[in-house]
Amino acid sequence: MSENNKIGTYKFVAEPFHVDFTGRLTMGVLGN
């Protein structure tokens, strides 16, 4: 249960970061 909770927390924290990272990456590519 502890392991599953860790994964759930990781996804909860990583998802917004992943979206922001890909968004910045796309903006950087379009900018150049």
N, C-alpha and C positions, 0 to 999 in steps of 0.2 A: 504494500500500500504506500509506503514511503517513497519507493522508486517511482510509482505511477504518479504520485503527487508532484514529484520533482519534475517529471516530464511535462505535466500539465502546466506547471509554473513556468517552465522554460518556453513552452509554446506561447503562453500568454505574454511573456516579455519579448520574445524574439519576433513574433508576427508583426507588430507595429514597426519594429526596427527594420525588418526585412522590407516592408512596404516603403518605408522612408528611404532605405538604402537604394532600392531599385528606382525609386522616384528620383532621387538625386543623381543616380547613374544615368538615367534617361535624360534628365535635364542637362547633364554635363555633355552627353553625346550630341544632343540637339543644339546645345550652345556652341559647340565646336563644329 
